[in-house]
Amino acid sequence: MRSQLSLCSLVQSDALAQSLRQHLRDKPYAWVECTSEPEFLDFVMKEKRQIDCLLLEYDADLVSLLKQLKQSAVFLPAAILDSGAPSAANPNSGAKAAARSESALTAATLYHGATLHLPAIQLGQIDRLIHKAIDDFLNLSPTDPAEAVDPLKALATHNSLMQQQRRLAEKLEERLGYLGVYYKRNPQNFFRHLTQSQKQELLRQLKADYRDIVLHYFSNDPKLNERIDNFVNMAFFADISVPQLVEIHMELIDEFAKQLKLEGRSDEVLLDYRLTLIDTIAHLCEMYRRSIPRET
């Protein structure tokens, strides 16, 4: 596997694109340049598992673009390059530039809390910025205060973000020796702190997802690991215990056993699904292992 970091940029300004090429020239990056939003979105949606960092030029359409990425649950390290921001060399470059910079910062935080912002005049620091964007992303807490009012929605968002963090951490650890990510949980989203209706909805979702895993477990479903990851991620962030997982498993197996009995068939085959439970618990244990910060 190549050791280069993979970048994807969306820069439509010729001057900024030329400056970026100059500063990234001879750097150890595999870089794909996009010059239009449709081209960028098409590439990111197809190659999101291979991209390590996004470089985005700030313009009036950026907020809409970032919303599309977030709504599609595509979370990646990102840096916003702003050719109109006031610089340290010229801090009095005008109220309009300062307002533009503020808007760029707002756009950055709209995507996720680790999105960085850099005035284009400081592109000499782009190498440091890329690595900081990646490091900050790997240490980004999935907790989003804006979504804390809806724990179930927050869990779904956390699940998508965490999967991207883990994918990136594992890839970079293998390729470049990066330390793996560890996960921070928000106690407000724990099962015991939910309302009764939220508890019922979460359990309903967990049971439905686990049923889906069991039904596909011995098939050649290429999305099986993703199904297990989704289930375990939701259980982890809701602080669902192993005994609760066992209870979900046993309730489902009892349901299948009754159905087989009604059909006059043996339920002996259900014993094989102990492997499903073991596999799921192993995934959850790995989550807990990774939730402990590594010593440096």
Secondary structure, 3 states (H helix, E strand, C coil): CCCCEEEEEECCCHHHHHHHHHHHCCCCEEEEEECCHHHHHHHHHHHCCCCCEEEEECCCCHHHHHHHHHHCCCCCCEEEEECCCCCCCCCCCCHHHHHHHHHHHHHHHHHCCCCEEEEHHHHHHHHHHHHHHHHHHHCCCCCCHHHCCCHHHHHHHHHHHHHHHHHHHHHHHHHHCCCCCCCCCCHHHCHHHCCHHHHHHHHHHHHHHHHHHHHHCCCCCCCHHHHHHHHHHHHHHCCCCHHHHHHHHHHHHHHHHHHHHHCCCCCHHHHHHHHHHHHHHHHHHHHHHHCCCCCC
